[in-house]
Amino acid sequence: MATAACEFASPGQPSGTAAGAPRSRWGTSPVFTPAHASVGDAVRAFFGARPDARQPFEFSHQIHLSKGVLCTDCHTGVEQGPVAGLPSINTCMICHSQIATEKPLIKTLTDMQTTGRELDWQRVYGWVAGAHVRFDHAPHIRAKVECSTCHGNLAEQTVARRAVDMNMSFCVNCHKSKQASNDCLTCHY
């Protein structure tokens, strides 16, 4: 029984037809590279369903912002480069080596710093790899885009959570309203 199969290869790329190369039972290349690890991952990505980030402890943006701490005090990379950055334990201890030192959580943080352990923060926002998005915080900060535009009012949140559905429509509409470039290469690589 003969089988027919389509094979796509970019110019200069191996076609997978080298002599002795193993073939699938359909006669095609055995290499399969899905955009998602499973059908479940593909469905979740299609519908924009993402699990909530689990943080090492319930960090309260509300308390810190009410005390006058600025976003840039902890997320130090936000003004200089593409990534705002998640604060290291050393960043926390800049203040907490002297403030609220009697609280159990601060004692735990002090012990973690002493033993060289780091906080395992999880990103609340992020793009799926297949979106090929490069996001840079710095130009948004320079353009005076408030953090709350994308992150919601953190002064009202105890623990950071997704407040905005970060998708292409949201970004395109914001760029239009601010008369910023909507050229594909502004955001995509």
Secondary structure as the mmCIF struct_conf table of DSSP 4:
data_model
#
loop_
_struct_conf.conf_type_id
_struct_conf.id
_struct_conf.beg_label_comp_id
_struct_conf.beg_label_asym_id
_struct_conf.beg_label_seq_id
_struct_conf.end_label_comp_id
_struct_conf.end_label_asym_id
_struct_conf.end_label_seq_id
TURN_TY1_P TURN_TY1_P1 PRO A 11 GLY A 12
BEND BEND1 GLN A 13 GLN A 13
BEND BEND2 GLY A 16 GLY A 16
TURN_TY1_P TURN_TY1_P2 ALA A 19 GLY A 20
TURN_TY1_P TURN_TY1_P3 ARG A 25 TRP A 26
BEND BEND3 GLY A 27 THR A 28
BEND BEND4 PRO A 30 PRO A 30
BEND BEND5 ALA A 35 SER A 38
HELX_RH_AL_P HELX_RH_AL_P1 VAL A 39 PHE A 47
TURN_TY1_P TURN_TY1_P4 GLY A 48 GLY A 48
HELX_LH_PP_P HELX_LH_PP_P1 PRO A 51 ALA A 53
BEND BEND6 PRO A 56 PHE A 57
HELX_RH_AL_P HELX_RH_AL_P2 HIS A 61 SER A 66
TURN_TY1_P TURN_TY1_P5 LYS A 67 GLY A 68
HELX_RH_AL_P HELX_RH_AL_P3 CYS A 71 CYS A 74
HELX_RH_3T_P HELX_RH_3T_P1 THR A 76 GLU A 79
TURN_TY1_P TURN_TY1_P6 GLN A 80 GLN A 80
BEND BEND7 GLY A 81 PRO A 82
HELX_LH_PP_P HELX_LH_PP_P2 LEU A 86 SER A 88
HELX_RH_AL_P HELX_RH_AL_P4 ILE A 89 HIS A 96
TURN_TY1_P TURN_TY1_P7 SER A 97 GLN A 98
BEND BEND8 ILE A 99 ALA A 100
TURN_TY1_P TURN_TY1_P8 THR A 101 GLU A 102
BEND BEND9 LYS A 103 LYS A 103
HELX_RH_AL_P HELX_RH_AL_P5 PRO A 104 THR A 115
TURN_TY1_P TURN_TY1_P9 GLY A 116 GLY A 116
BEND BEND10 VAL A 124 TYR A 125
HELX_RH_3T_P HELX_RH_3T_P2 ALA A 129 ALA A 131
STRN STRN1 VAL A 133 VAL A 133
HELX_RH_AL_P HELX_RH_AL_P6 HIS A 137 ARG A 142
TURN_TY1_P TURN_TY1_P10 ALA A 143 LYS A 144
HELX_RH_AL_P HELX_RH_AL_P7 CYS A 147 HIS A 151
HELX_RH_3T_P HELX_RH_3T_P3 LEU A 154 GLU A 156
BEND BEND11 THR A 158 VAL A 159
BEND BEND12 VAL A 164 VAL A 164
BEND BEND13 ASN A 167 ASN A 167
HELX_RH_AL_P HELX_RH_AL_P8 MET A 168 SER A 177
TURN_TY1_P TURN_TY1_P11 LYS A 178 GLN A 179
HELX_RH_AL_P HELX_RH_AL_P9 CYS A 184 CYS A 187
STRN STRN2 HIS A 188 HIS A 188
#
